[in-house]
Amino acid sequence: MRARNSSFFIMFVLLGGLVAAACGGEAGAPLPTPADPEPQLGDGEPEAPAPAICAETSGSYTATREPSNVLFLYDRSGSMHIELPSKQTRWEATKKGFFDLLGSLPASTGAGLMLFPQGDAPVNAYCGIDPALNDVRCKSSWPEPGEDARCNPASYTANVPSAQLSPAQVKAMQDTVNASDAGFYWGTPLATALTAAIAAQKASTLPGAKSVILLTDGNPTSCGGSGISNDIDHVADAAAAGLQGTLVRTFVIGLVDSSRQAAKAENLSPIAVAGGTKRTVDCEKDDSCFYKLTDANFAADLKKVFEEISLQAFDCTFNLPEQTAGTDPALVNVQLTDGSGTRTIARDESRANGWDYLPNGTQIQLYGQACTDMKDENAKLRIVLGCKTLAEPTQKSVN
């Protein structure tokens, strides 16, 4: 928690890495031409060939869905107890949204929970919410906790280690959050907490695309005297470290329009950019790269944000087949086949509706309607090589 500028973060970190991908006719780093242009086998039987995109089509291969491995980095700082216009506290509204999300995810999802800050006991004896002001207040000359534990990543562990979302895992996460209902925690060591969360994800042996989801109602505070930097640049550095080696993406959710201890968009947007999850190509122009919550519509905003992030973090990450290695990225197309036929999905670097590469270059992400269509259990995704990457969607063709 933090008294003056406390923040509430949930972080997801998903697997990804850097890729130079070109669109249209521009060529990028070469990927190997497949040795065998025949369709890849699936379930022991050859697949029917996909409709040709162009005469130069050199191969069509099945893309496999990557399971998810998500760590929720959950801010329990004191300002989370500030009351919203709905009369719920930020903590209560967030907890309901989080529990609803857990109940909607498939059991195959990998998930864990890390609360922060850690290292210090609650400060309820000295600090709380002043009901007249609806804001954090502490007694004068109270003994503020030292920073050594709270600001040291080595003090942080996952309260609920990542595992598949069995009923027991869901209950463990809910019970852990409920246990902090009455705790009033001091400080918002975002750089420390994110560093620890990303390290935990990189060390995780649970399979799947790795991510962290961060939700905050404030800005980084404390740690100034500990020798550990906790400004936004260092928080962004922690997020950027997730894109090196084993890919861990960081999703950022923040409350920014409150008059009481709210985060700043110009602080949160760079963290999402550094974490590989900026929402649109040009979102840096207006600091809109993160997922925004509002005071008046906090619960509805959070529900919508979780739904949007779920499409990226849980449902629509696909592994590129080995046969695509070395292929020119400007000659890669994606075809989706479902009950109504086969269509070629446009590459959409704005991430609104289509597909794009993840930073590691070995996975792609579907967005918008393309992701929704892949929820059909009979739908298949194929990577087609040899034709210029389509930048505009084509109409469905019925087989």
C-alpha positions, 0 to 999 in steps of 0.5 A: 500500500501507499499512503500518498500515491499508493497504487494497485497493480495486477500484472500479467507477463506473457511469453514473447520476444523481439521480431523484425516483421515487415508488412506489404512488400517490404522484406524483413529478416529472412526466415528458412524456406520449408524443406517440404512444401506439403501440408503438415500432418494433423492427428495422423491424417493429411489436411485438405489443402487450403485455398491458394492465395497466389500462384507462388504459394510454397507451403501451408502448415498448421499453427498450434495454440499456445496455452497461457501462463499468467501471474497476477501482480496484485496491489494491496496498498492502502489507497485501494480502500478509498471509496468509489462513487458506487460506494464500493471500495477500489479493493472490493470492486477489483476483487469482484472483477478478479474473482469473476475473471478466474471463474470464466477461465478454462481449467487449462489456464496456468495462473498464479498470484503475487500480492504487493507490497511484501516484506512489511506488516500492515500499518492499521495501527497508524494509518487508514481511510479518513471517512470525512475525506475519503482518503488515506491519513496517518497519525503524526509522527508514526513510525513509517516502516523501513524500506529494506524488505519492502524494496528488495525483490528477494523479499517477494514470492508468489503468494500462490505459485502458478498452476493450472486453474483447478477449483483448488487453485482458484480457491487458493487465489481467492482465499489469499486475496480475501486474507488481505481485506482488512490489511492496510499496507504501506508503499508502492514499490512498483519497480521492485514488485515487477522485477520480482514478478518477471523473475518468477515467471522466467523461472516458472516451469509451467508451460505456456505463453508467459505474462504479468497483469498489472493494475494500479490506482496510483504511482510508485512511492517509497524506496527512495532511501533504500538505494533501489530506484522506484521511478517510472523509468526503472519500472519500465526497465523492469518490464523491458527485461521481460522481453529479453530471453524467455518472453514475459509480457506485461499488461498494465491496468490503471485508475487515472481519473480520480481526484484521490491518489490516482495514477498518471497516464504518462507514467503507466503508458511507458510501462505497457510499451516496455512490456510489449503490450501497447494497445495500438501502433500510435498509442504513445502519442496520447499515453493510451498504451495501457488499459484505463479505469475510471472512478465513475465506471470502475467495475464496468471498466474493469470487466471490459478490460479483463475481457480485452486482455483475456483475448490476448493473454489467454485465448489467441496466442499461436506458435508458428510452425518450424517450417516458417523459420527463415521465411521472409516475413513479408511473404507470410499469410494466416488462414482461418478455417471454420464452419463457414469456410476459409478466409485469409486474415490480414496482418494488422499492426494496429492490433484491432482485428487481424494478426501480428507477430509477438516480439519473439518472432516465433509466435503470432497473436490474433486480435478482434473478430479473428480471435473470436472466430478461433473460439470455435473448437473446430476452427483451424489456423494455418500459416501459408508461405510464399505470397505477399502478406495481405494488409487488407482482409478478404471475404470468406470463401465457402469450401 
